[in-house]
């Protein structure tokens, strides 16, 4: 299979914006050009997204474009059939109009992934999975064979999962990777596969408009998830089985199971070997998802019930929170179901914690004391699993009790969104500080992929800088894979105990300095090879390697610190390391990522690397006016959820404030939701507008309000630190940038910009203190998203960051 390129995704986003702006002629022309010029395989994979845009045109243009698309797809199918004659199977790329069942096409697609794109989650697996789910929504709508088709799809995924994870583990061990690291990588791969399916479900769930479509989406997602985990369980990892691995790492696979139907999940638990099966989990979660599935059967026509979130607690007794989104007509309601397992609860606290979250039902085994307390206090919505056995009959009986509790909560009219006054801060639900949960809401960063593609074939040393928490790490990890003729490998200097594979490079660097012996001539190349083996599914061989070092400031901080502490280490380790990096970059691409553009300037008299570093701009989330599928629009939709729809003017207004910085966007929306609650905003009305955001900005983003605001503590504290006297000594570049932002905010609070001449006057003493020219400050600040130089004006790169700098008092050191 091919994949849908970042360029194609971006072109479709532009088309969407043109349609929204009513520039239908330009949009039609660009879409027609896309249909004519896309390679055959890519066109098929992108066909559902293309059809979605075509359906937005009026009748005549829609008819012509659909005809053009169908003709090209039929030609592609004929080409595929001719190319595959004699191979005994129809090409998996046959379009929807062919007689080939979806399950047969899925089998072919998975076979191709296993043969040519193993573990290449992004973009190959993502695009294929998206195509499969979209095809199911299209093909199975009027099918008489839905059950048999999705059952076959599940089996194909189970076979595929067993195949790739068996081969992947064997390959890692054969190439010399330690079994412990190979196990971690295998489990991480399983989590990436499952999270990928969940993220596509969440993405598509937002567009489902009927109970029938919801059933197809949910059923297809459920069988894929169960198939993947079942196949993994069947793997033999030398002295341990996949089932044992699953029992050791429940946090990897249990949260995605919250998106499964009871039919598939209870059958999966029945297949789980008794020696490793968690009976409490089988009982609690199995009964819960059966009840949820039965509840969904009560939704007909345009009414929909689907899982919206599934999150496992990180503290206390094991707990899974499943949030259901119910829609009846224009009314919407969220229902929270909480499951506990790992033995009987011996304290009231877990129950009260679930009550604080307004859970509709709490499913848990209770000891006698807690059970008596629940009875005495007449606490509603608690289902006690104590005394039940994890067999099919009793799981179904338990599900009846859970169903009654969910139904009791669902039928209450006051639970729905319209016309209830808003009382919940929906933006606060976004998992900003939970990286495991956040993967379910991953926005594909096509702008970052384009940046990397522009460097295809090039060598040297590049520096990608941007403001803290702007998505660099997440985007870089998504790039880690074989990409064309290159292998992309990402490592971080930040300590990440949960992901030791990401810390191999940092560990080897520290070991080299601590050994206090002369560095081997092939040290850097050997470490890169080790990282490649651990982080990717194949060897680099003769291909170019793109080696990305995140939090690169720490690397050069270590080099500087060890060299200052022991002059011998400068000669034995530091300078040879820098020279080896230079040699590596003559044939490969070395990329540093961080916030500061000057951290590599150490050991300047003999540092051969510094003169070769080329700084490039790292993109924030991309915004296209009117395009709901642009990166920033997707992020905003995830943050606000379905209950707070917004129009294009609102999206543009928020983007003007944050420039697409993800962390600040979430902070801002939490503040905005708090403002809506304070003003007794009523849900279920018109979409949010730019005017509403402007009213909020006047009230909440004024300097006095920001000084008191609890919503921006991280960046407020950061600005205060950068403005301090200590930062002037330790971080002169950051101190200079923060002072320029503060001046823009205090002297030009309306537009946060000034002329280049005015900037030169302001920045001259600031640059002198930092020992840097004003031009250098502007260039590096622009490349790092702190500043912007455009049309003779210097402005803040992120307006909200300038506001925070303007409201911050320097930290006292």
C-alpha positions in Angstrom: 0.0 0.0 0.0 1.0 3.6 -0.5 0.2 6.4 1.9 -1.5 9.7 1.6 1.3 12.3 1.5 1.4 15.4 3.7 1.2 17.5 0.5 -2.1 15.8 -0.4 -3.5 16.3 3.0 -2.6 19.9 2.9 -4.1 20.4 -0.5 -7.4 18.9 0.7 -7.3 21.3 3.7 -6.8 24.2 1.3 -9.8 23.0 -0.8 -11.9 22.8 2.3 -11.1 26.4 3.1 -11.8 27.6 -0.4 -15.3 25.9 -0.3 -16.0 27.6 3.1 -15.0 31.0 1.6 -17.4 30.3 -1.4 -14.5 30.2 -3.9 -16.1 27.2 -5.5 -14.4 27.7 -8.9 -10.9 27.6 -7.4 -11.8 24.8 -5.1 -13.3 22.7 -8.0 -10.2 23.3 -10.1 -7.8 22.3 -7.4 -9.8 19.2 -6.6 -10.0 18.2 -10.2 -6.3 18.6 -10.5 -5.8 16.4 -7.4 -8.0 13.6 -8.9 -6.1 13.7 -12.2 -2.5 13.8 -10.8 -2.5 11.6 -7.7 -0.7 8.3 -8.0 -3.1 5.3 -8.3 -2.7 3.9 -4.8 -2.7 7.3 -3.1 -5.9 8.3 -4.9 -7.7 5.2 -3.7 -6.6 5.7 -0.1 -7.6 9.4 -0.2 -10.9 8.7 -2.1 -13.2 8.9 0.9 -11.7 12.3 1.9 -12.0 13.5 -1.7 -15.6 12.4 -1.8 -16.3 14.3 1.4 -15.1 17.5 -0.2 -16.9 16.8 -3.5 -20.2 16.4 -1.6 -20.0 20.0 -0.4 -20.4 21.4 -4.0 -23.8 22.1 -5.6 -25.4 19.6 -7.9 -23.6 20.2 -11.3 -20.1 20.6 -10.0 -20.6 17.6 -7.6 -21.8 15.4 -10.5 -18.9 16.3 -12.7 -16.3 15.8 -10.0 -17.8 12.5 -8.9 -17.8 11.3 -12.4 -14.1 12.3 -12.8 -13.2 10.5 -9.6 -15.1 7.3 -10.4 -13.6 7.1 -13.9 -10.1 7.4 -12.4 -10.8 4.9 -9.6 -12.2 2.4 -12.1 -9.1 2.8 -14.2 -7.0 2.2 -11.1 -9.0 -0.9 -10.3 -8.5 -2.3 -13.8 -4.7 -1.5 -13.6 -4.6 -3.3 -10.2 -6.5 -6.3 -11.6 -4.2 -6.6 -14.6 -1.1 -6.3 -12.4 -2.3 -8.9 -10.0 -3.6 -11.5 -12.5 -2.0 -14.8 -11.8 -1.3 -14.0 -8.2 -4.6 -15.6 -7.0 -6.0 -12.5 -5.2 -7.7 -9.3 -6.3 -5.8 -6.1 -5.4 -6.7 -4.6 -2.1 -6.9 -1.2 -3.8 -10.0 -2.0 -5.8 -12.5 0.8 -5.2 -15.8 0.4 -3.5 -17.7 -0.3 -6.7 -16.1 -3.7 -7.2 -17.6 -7.0 -6.1 -14.7 -7.7 -3.8 -16.0 -7.9 -0.2 -14.4 -5.5 2.2 -13.0 -8.3 4.4 -11.1 -9.6 1.4 -9.7 -6.2 0.6 -8.7 -5.8 4.3 -6.9 -9.1 4.2 -4.9 -7.9 1.1 -4.1 -4.5 2.7 -2.9 -6.1 5.9 -0.8 -8.6 3.9 0.8 -5.7 2.1 1.5 -3.8 5.3 3.2 -6.8 6.8 5.3 -7.4 3.8 6.4 -3.8 3.0 5.5 -1.4 5.8 5.8 -3.3 9.1 5.3 -1.0 12.2 5.2 2.1 10.0 2.3 3.5 12.0 2.4 6.9 10.4 1.5 7.3 7.7 1.1 3.8 6.2 -1.0 2.1 9.0 -2.9 5.3 9.8 -4.0 5.8 6.2 -4.9 2.2 5.7 -6.9 2.0 8.9 -8.7 5.2 8.0 -9.5 3.8 4.6 -10.8 0.5 6.1 -13.1 2.3 8.6 -14.4 4.8 6.0 -15.0 1.9 3.6 -17.0 0.1 6.3 -19.1 3.1 6.8 -19.8 3.3 3.1 -19.9 -0.4 2.1 -21.7 -2.0 5.0 -24.5 0.5 5.4 -27.0 -1.5 3.3 -25.2 -4.9 3.6 -26.9 -8.1 4.6 -23.6 -9.5 5.7 -22.4 -7.0 8.3 -21.8 -9.5 11.1 -19.9 -12.0 9.0 -17.9 -9.2 7.4 -16.7 -7.6 10.6 -16.1 -11.1 12.1 -13.8 -11.8 9.2 -12.1 -8.4 9.6 -11.4 -9.2 13.2 -9.7 -12.5 12.3 -7.6 -10.9 9.6 -6.3 -8.3 12.2 -5.6 -11.1 14.7 -3.5 -13.0 12.2 -1.8 -9.8 11.1 -1.0 -8.8 14.8 0.4 -12.2 15.6 2.5 -12.2 12.5 4.1 -8.7 12.8 4.7 -8.8 16.6 6.3 -12.3 16.3 8.6 -11.2 13.5 9.4 -7.8 15.1 10.5 -9.4 18.4 12.5 -12.1 16.6 14.2 -9.5 14.4 15.2 -7.3 17.4 16.7 -10.3 19.3 18.5 -11.6 16.2 20.1 -8.2 15.7 21.4 -8.2 19.3 18.8 -6.0 21.2 18.5 -6.9 24.9 15.4 -9.0 25.6 14.2 -6.5 28.2 14.4 -3.6 25.6 12.8 -5.8 22.9 9.9 -6.6 25.3 9.4 -2.9 26.0 9.5 -2.1 22.3 6.9 -4.8 21.6 4.5 -3.5 24.3 5.0 0.0 23.0 4.2 -1.1 19.5 1.0 -2.7 20.7 0.0 0.5 22.4 0.8 2.5 19.3 -1.3 0.2 17.2 -4.3 0.3 19.5 -4.1 4.1 20.1 -4.0 4.5 16.3 -7.3 2.7 15.9 -8.9 4.7 18.8 -7.7 8.0 17.4 -9.4 7.3 14.1 -12.6 6.2 15.9 -12.6 9.5 17.9 -11.9 11.5 14.7 -14.7 9.8 12.7 -17.2 9.7 15.7 -17.6 13.5 15.4 -19.2 13.1 12.0 -21.5 10.2 12.7 -25.1 11.4 12.3 -27.2 8.2 12.7 -27.6 5.2 14.9 -26.9 2.9 11.9 -23.6 4.6 11.1 -22.7 4.7 14.7 -23.3 0.9 14.9 -21.0 0.3 11.9 -18.2 2.6 13.2 -18.4 1.1 16.7 -18.6 -2.5 15.5 -15.7 -2.1 13.1 -13.5 -0.4 15.7 -14.4 -3.0 18.3 -13.5 -6.0 16.1 -10.2 -4.4 15.0 -9.2 -3.6 18.6 -10.1 -7.1 19.9 -8.4 -8.7 16.8 -5.1 -6.8 17.5 -5.0 -7.8 21.2 -6.1 -11.4 20.5 -3.4 -11.8 17.9 -0.8 -10.3 20.3 -1.8 -12.8 22.9 -1.0 -15.7 20.6 2.6 -14.6 20.1 5.4 -16.7 21.6 8.2 -14.4 22.9 10.9 -16.9 23.7 10.2 -17.8 27.4 7.0 -15.7 27.7 3.7 -15.7 25.8 1.8 -12.7 24.5 -1.0 -13.5 27.1 1.5 -13.2 29.9 2.7 -9.9 28.4 -0.8 -8.6 28.4 -1.3 -9.6 32.0 1.9 -7.8 33.0 1.0 -4.6 31.1 -2.7 -3.9 31.5 -2.3 -0.1 31.2 -1.2 -0.7 27.5 -4.4 -2.4 26.3 -7.2 -2.0 28.9 -8.0 1.7 28.1 -8.7 1.0 24.4 -11.1 -1.8 25.4 -13.4 0.8 26.7 -14.2 1.5 23.0 -15.2 -2.1 22.4 -18.7 -3.6 22.3 -19.6 -6.2 24.9 -20.1 -8.9 22.3 -16.5 -8.9 21.2 -14.9 -8.1 24.5 -16.6 -10.8 26.5 -15.6 -13.4 23.8 -12.0 -12.1 24.1 -12.0 -12.6 27.8 -13.3 -16.1 27.3 -10.3 -16.8 25.0 -7.9 -15.3 27.6 -6.1 -18.3 29.3 -7.3 -18.9 32.8 -3.7 -18.8 34.2 -3.3 -15.2 33.2 -6.8 -13.8 33.0 -7.8 -11.1 35.5 -11.1 -12.4 36.7 -12.1 -9.1 38.4 -11.4 -7.2 35.2 -13.4 -9.8 33.2 -16.3 -9.4 35.4 -16.3 -5.6 35.9 -15.3 -4.4 32.5 -17.1 -7.3 30.6 -20.4 -6.6 32.4 -20.0 -2.8 31.9 -19.4 -2.9 28.1 -22.3 -5.4 27.7 -24.6 -3.0 29.4 -23.3 -0.1 27.3 -24.0 -2.1 24.1 -27.5 -2.9 25.2 -28.1 0.8 26.0 -26.9 1.7 22.4 -29.7 -0.6 21.0 -32.2 1.9 22.4 -31.0 4.6 20.0 -32.7 4.7 16.6 -32.8 7.0 13.5 -30.7 10.1 14.1 -30.1 9.4 17.7 -26.6 8.2 18.7 -24.8 6.7 21.7 -21.1 6.0 21.4 -18.1 5.9 23.8 -16.3 9.2 23.8 -13.4 8.7 26.2 -11.8 5.8 28.0 -9.2 6.6 30.6 -7.4 4.5 33.2 -6.5 6.1 36.5 -2.8 6.5 37.3 -3.2 6.4 41.0 -5.0 4.4 43.6 -7.0 1.2 42.9 -7.1 0.2 39.2 -10.0 2.2 37.6 -11.3 2.7 34.1 -13.5 5.7 33.4 -15.7 5.3 30.2 -17.5 8.4 29.0 -20.5 7.9 26.8 -21.8 10.6 24.5 -25.6 10.4 24.0 -27.4 12.5 21.4 -31.2 12.6 21.0 -32.3 15.2 18.4 -30.5 18.4 19.3 -30.0 17.3 22.9 -26.6 15.9 24.1 -25.6 14.3 27.3 -22.4 12.7 28.7 -22.7 9.6 30.9 -19.7 8.4 32.9 -19.3 4.8 33.9 -16.5 3.9 36.3 -15.1 0.4 36.8 -12.8 -0.8 39.6 -11.0 -4.2 39.8 -8.1 -5.8 41.6 -10.0 -7.0 44.6 -12.7 -5.6 46.9 -12.7 -2.0 47.8 -11.9 -1.6 51.5 -12.5 2.2 51.7 -15.3 4.6 50.9 -12.8 6.9 49.1 -12.9 5.3 45.6 -16.7 5.6 45.6 -16.7 9.2 46.7 -14.0 10.0 44.1 -16.3 8.5 41.4 -19.2 10.5 42.8 -17.2 13.7 42.5 -16.8 12.9 38.8 -20.6 12.6 38.6 -20.4 8.9 37.5 -23.8 7.5 36.4 -22.7 4.1 37.7 -19.8 2.7 39.7 -18.9 -1.0 39.1 -16.7 -2.5 41.8 -16.4 -5.3 44.3 -17.0 -4.0 47.8 -16.0 -5.5 51.1 -18.6 -5.9 53.8 -18.0 -2.6 55.5 -18.1 -0.5 52.3 -21.1 -2.5 51.1 -22.9 -1.7 54.3 -22.0 2.0 54.0 -23.4 2.1 50.4 -26.6 0.5 51.6 -27.0 2.6 54.7 -26.4 5.9 52.8 -28.7 4.7 49.9 -26.0 5.6 47.4 -27.5 5.2 43.9 -25.6 3.9 40.9 -23.2 1.5 42.7 -23.2 -2.1 41.4 -21.4 -4.5 43.7 -19.6 -7.3 41.9 -18.7 -9.2 45.0 -20.0 -12.7 45.0 -20.2 -12.9 41.2 -18.2 -15.4 39.2 -16.5 -14.5 35.9 -18.5 -16.9 33.8 -20.7 -16.0 30.8 -24.1 -16.3 32.6 -23.1 -14.2 35.7 -21.4 -11.5 33.6 -24.6 -11.1 31.6 -26.6 -11.0 34.9 -24.3 -8.3 36.2 -24.7 -6.4 33.0 -28.5 -6.2 33.6 -27.9 -4.3 36.9 -25.4 -2.0 35.3 -27.8 -1.3 32.4 -30.6 -0.4 34.8 -28.3 2.2 36.4 -27.2 3.7 33.1 -30.8 3.8 31.8 -31.9 5.6 35.0 -29.4 8.3 34.4 -29.9 8.6 30.6 -33.6 9.1 30.6 -33.5 12.2 32.9 -34.3 15.3 30.8 -32.2 17.5 33.0 -29.1 15.5 32.0 -29.1 16.8 28.5 -27.3 19.9 27.3 -30.2 21.9 25.9 -31.2 24.2 27.4 -29.2 23.7 30.6 -26.9 26.4 31.8 -23.2 25.4 31.3 -21.7 24.2 34.6 -18.8 21.9 33.4 -15.5 23.1 32.0 -15.2 20.9 28.9 -11.8 22.1 28.0 -10.4 21.0 31.3 -11.2 17.4 30.2 -8.5 17.5 27.6 -5.5 15.4 28.8 -2.9 18.1 28.7 -0.6 16.5 31.2 -1.3 12.8 30.5 0.8 11.6 27.6 -0.7 8.1 27.5 -4.3 9.4 27.3 -3.3 12.3 25.0 -2.3 9.9 22.2 -6.0 9.2 21.6 -6.4 12.9 20.5 -3.4 13.0 18.3 -3.6 15.6 15.5 -1.6 14.7 12.4 1.0 17.3 11.9 1.3 17.5 8.1 3.2 20.8 8.4 6.0 19.0 10.3 6.1 16.1 7.8 6.4 18.6 5.0 9.3 20.3 6.8 11.1 16.9 7.0 10.2 16.1 3.4 11.7 19.3 2.2 15.0 18.0 3.7 14.8 14.7 1.9 18.2 13.8 0.6 20.0 16.6 2.3 22.7 16.2 4.9 24.2 18.4 7.6 23.2 19.7 11.0 19.8 21.5 11.5 18.3 23.2 14.5 14.5 23.2 15.1 13.6 25.6 17.9 10.3 26.7 19.3 8.6 27.9 22.5 8.3 25.2 25.2 5.4 22.8 24.9 4.7 23.6 21.3 4.4 19.9 20.3 8.0 19.3 19.1 8.5 16.1 21.0 5.1 14.5 20.0 5.6 15.5 16.4 9.1 14.1 16.3 8.1 10.8 17.8 5.4 10.5 15.1 8.1 11.0 12.5 10.2 8.1 13.8 10.0 5.5 11.0 11.4 4.7 7.6 10.6 7.7 5.4 11.3 7.2 1.8 15.0 6.6 1.3 15.7 7.6 4.9 15.3 6.2 8.4 14.1 8.7 11.0 15.2 8.1 14.6 14.2 10.2 17.6 15.9 10.4 21.0 15.4 12.8 23.9 17.9 14.1 26.4 15.0 14.4 28.9 14.8 11.5 31.3 11.7 9.5 30.4 11.6 6.4 32.7 8.4 5.1 31.1 10.1 5.1 27.6 13.7 3.9 28.1 14.0 3.4 24.3 13.9 7.1 23.9 16.7 7.6 26.4 19.4 5.2 24.9 21.4 8.1 23.4 21.3 10.1 26.6 22.4 7.1 28.7 25.3 6.3 26.4 26.5 9.9 26.5 26.5 10.0 30.3 28.3 6.6 30.4 31.0 7.9 28.0 31.8 10.9 30.2 31.6 8.8 33.5 34.0 6.2 32.1 36.8 8.8 31.9 38.5 7.0 29.0 39.2 8.2 25.5 36.1 8.0 23.2 36.2 5.2 20.6 36.4 6.4 17.0 33.1 4.8 16.1 31.2 5.7 19.3 28.6 8.0 17.8 27.9 5.8 14.8 27.5 2.7 17.1 25.1 4.6 19.4 23.0 5.8 16.4 22.9 2.2 15.1 21.7 1.0 18.6 19.0 3.7 18.7 17.9 2.8 15.2 17.5 -0.9 16.0 15.5 -0.1 19.2 13.3 2.6 17.8 12.5 1.4 14.3 11.4 -1.8 12.6 14.3 -2.2 10.2 18.0 -1.6 9.9 19.3 1.6 8.2 21.7 -0.3 6.0 23.0 2.1 3.4 20.1 4.5 3.7 20.5 8.0 5.0 19.6 8.4 8.7 17.8 11.4 10.1 18.8 11.5 13.8 16.7 13.8 15.9 17.9 14.8 19.4 15.2 16.4 21.4 15.9 18.7 24.4 19.3 19.3 22.8 20.2 22.0 25.4 20.8 19.2 27.9 23.3 17.5 25.6 25.4 20.6 25.2 24.9 21.4 28.9 26.4 18.0 29.8 29.3 18.5 27.4 30.1 21.9 28.9 29.7 20.8 32.5 31.9 17.7 32.2 34.5 19.7 30.2 34.7 22.4 32.9 34.8 19.9 35.7 37.6 17.8 34.2 39.8 19.3 31.4 40.9 15.8 30.4 37.3 15.0 29.5 37.3 17.9 27.1 40.0 16.3 25.1 39.1 12.6 25.6 35.3 12.8 25.2 33.8 16.2 24.4 35.8 17.3 21.3 35.9 13.8 19.8 32.1 13.5 20.2 31.6 16.8 18.4 33.9 15.8 15.6 32.1 12.4 15.2 28.8 14.3 14.9 30.3 16.4 12.2 31.5 13.3 10.3 28.1 11.7 10.7 26.4 14.8 9.3 28.4 14.6 6.1 26.4 11.5 5.0 23.3 11.9 7.2 21.0 14.5 8.7 21.4 15.5 12.3 18.6 17.5 13.8 18.7 19.3 17.2 15.3 20.3 18.8 14.8 22.6 21.7 13.8 26.1 22.7 17.1 28.0 22.7 19.0 28.6 19.4 22.4 29.2 21.1 22.9 26.1 23.3 25.3 24.5 20.9 27.8 27.3 21.3 30.1 25.6 23.8 33.9 25.0 23.6 33.9 27.7 20.9 37.6 27.7 20.2 37.7 24.1 19.1 34.0 23.2 18.4 33.9 22.0 14.8 30.1 21.5 14.9 28.9 25.0 15.7 29.7 26.6 12.3 27.7 23.9 10.5 24.4 24.4 12.4 21.6 25.8 10.3 18.5 27.0 12.2 15.0 26.5 10.7 11.5 27.4 11.9 9.5 24.7 13.6 5.9 25.1 12.6 3.1 25.4 15.2 -0.3 24.0 14.4 -1.4 25.1 11.0 -4.5 27.1 10.5 -6.6 27.6 7.3 -9.6 29.8 7.5 -12.8 27.8 7.1 -11.2 24.4 7.0 -12.5 22.1 9.7 -9.8 19.5 9.0 -6.9 21.9 9.4 -4.5 21.0 12.2 -5.5 23.9 14.5 -9.3 23.4 13.8 -8.9 19.7 14.7 -7.1 20.6 18.0 -9.7 23.1 18.9 -12.6 20.7 18.2 -10.9 18.1 20.5 -10.4 20.6 23.3 -14.0 22.0 23.2 -15.8 18.8 22.4 -19.2 18.4 20.7 -21.1 20.5 23.2 -19.3 23.7 22.2 -19.3 23.9 18.4 -17.7 27.0 16.9 -17.7 28.9 13.7 -14.8 29.9 11.5 -14.6 33.4 13.0 -14.1 31.9 16.5 -11.3 29.5 15.3 -9.5 32.4 13.6 -9.8 34.6 16.7 -8.3 31.9 18.9 -5.5 31.3 16.4 -4.7 35.0 16.3 -4.1 34.8 20.1 -2.1 31.5 20.3 -0.7 31.2 16.7 -1.4 27.4 17.0 0.6 26.8 20.2 -1.2 23.7 21.5 -0.5 24.0 25.3 -1.4 27.7 25.4 -4.5 27.0 23.3 -5.7 24.5 25.8 -4.9 26.9 28.7 -6.8 29.6 26.9 -9.9 27.4 26.3 -10.0 26.4 29.9 -10.1 30.1 30.8 -12.7 30.7 28.1 -14.9 27.9 29.4 -14.6 29.3 32.9 -15.7 32.6 31.6 -18.7 31.0 29.9 -19.7 29.3 33.1 -19.4 32.6 35.0 -21.6 34.3 32.5 -24.2 31.4 32.7 -23.8 30.4 29.1 -26.6 28.2 27.8 -25.7 25.1 25.8 -27.4 24.0 22.7 -27.6 27.4 21.0 -25.7 28.8 18.1 -22.0 28.0 17.5 -19.4 30.1 19.3 -18.3 33.2 17.4 -15.3 35.5 17.1 -17.3 38.3 18.9 -17.8 36.1 21.9 -14.1 35.5 22.0 -13.4 39.2 21.7 -15.7 39.9 24.7 -13.8 37.2 26.6 -10.5 38.8 25.7 -11.5 42.2 27.0 -12.5 40.7 30.3 -10.0 37.9 30.9 -6.8 38.8 28.9 -6.3 42.3 30.2 -3.0 42.7 32.1 -4.7 43.0 35.5 -6.8 39.9 34.9 -3.8 37.9 33.7 -1.8 38.8 36.9 -4.5 37.0 38.9 -5.4 34.2 36.5 -4.7 30.6 37.6 -4.9 29.3 34.0 -1.4 30.2 32.7 0.8 29.3 35.7 3.5 27.5 33.7 4.2 30.2 31.1 3.6 33.0 33.6 6.2 31.6 35.9 8.5 31.0 32.9 8.3 34.6 31.8 9.0 35.8 35.4 12.1 33.6 35.5 13.3 34.7 32.1 12.9 38.4 33.1 15.0 37.9 36.3 18.5 39.0 37.0 19.6 35.4 37.3 18.4 34.7 33.7 20.4 37.7 32.5 23.5 35.8 33.7 22.5 32.2 32.9 20.1 32.5 29.9 20.9 35.8 28.2 19.1 34.9 25.0 15.8 33.9 26.7 16.1 37.0 29.0 16.5 39.3 25.9 13.5 37.7 24.1 11.3 38.0 27.2 12.2 41.7 27.6 11.3 42.4 24.0 8.0 40.6 24.4 7.3 42.6 27.6 8.0 45.9 25.7 5.7 44.9 22.9 2.9 44.2 25.4 3.4 47.3 27.5 4.1 49.9 24.8 1.7 48.5 22.1 -1.0 46.5 23.9 -3.5 46.8 21.0 -1.6 45.0 18.3 1.7 43.9 20.0 3.8 45.1 17.1 6.1 48.0 16.2 8.1 49.2 13.2 11.5 47.7 12.6 13.1 51.1 13.4 11.3 51.2 16.8 12.4 47.7 17.5 16.0 48.6 16.7 15.9 51.4 19.3 14.2 49.2 22.0 16.3 46.1 21.4 19.8 47.8 21.2 20.4 47.9 25.0 18.7 44.5 25.4 21.0 43.0 22.7 24.1 44.6 24.2 23.3 43.0 27.5 22.9 39.6 25.8 26.0 40.2 23.7 24.0 39.7 20.6 23.0 42.1 17.7 19.4 43.2 17.3 19.3 41.6 13.9 20.4 38.2 15.4 17.9 38.5 18.2 15.1 39.1 15.6 16.2 36.3 13.3 16.6 33.7 16.0 13.4 34.9 17.8 11.5 34.5 14.6 12.8 31.0 13.9 11.8 30.0 17.5 8.2 31.4 17.2 8.8 34.1 19.9 8.8 37.0 17.4 7.6 37.7 13.8 9.2 40.0 11.2 6.8 40.8 8.5 6.0 43.7 6.2 8.3 46.1 8.0 6.7 45.3 11.4 8.1 43.3 14.3 5.4 41.6 16.4 5.1 38.9 19.0 5.0 35.4 17.4 2.4 34.3 20.0 0.3 37.2 21.2 -0.8 35.4 24.5 2.8 34.8 25.4 3.5 38.6 25.0 0.5 39.3 27.2 2.0 37.0 29.9 5.4 38.6 29.6 3.7 42.0 30.0 1.9 40.9 33.1 4.8 39.1 34.8 7.0 40.5 37.5 10.6 39.5 37.3 11.4 36.6 39.7 13.6 37.6 42.6 16.7 35.5 42.8 
